[in-house]
Amino acid sequence: MAVRSGVGQRLTWVDRSQEWVVYYFLPADICDTYVLCGAHGSCNVGNSISCLVWCVRRKPLDWPNDVFLGYSGIKMPDFRFTWFNESLNLEEFTLVKKCFFTMNFFYN
């Protein structure tokens, strides 16, 4: 169930006590808050909350000389509406001449 404040809860009915019990709660942490860091931002829940704004390209891509950087410890978005291409590897992706994307990542 989602409420107006943006908080989500999943409840289960317990027959013995005749009550609803919360067994899942969103946001689970501050980085689950919708658009906390804005478009193209990344939230880090380390020792202190920090929002990292991803770069904005100032010049055209130089294919195939441009490369992609790997990041670890990043919380990925909800996968319910995500499309996966499991046959595409990083090397094949870098050979793509024209691509438009908001975010691509390789999950391993």
PyMOL commands that set and color helices and strands:
alter all, ss='L'
color gray80, all
select helices_A, chain A and resi 30-32+90-94
alter helices_A, ss='H'
color red, helices_A
select strands_A, chain A and resi 8-14+19-26+41-44+50-53
alter strands_A, ss='S'
color yellow, strands_A
deselect
rebuild
show_as cartoon
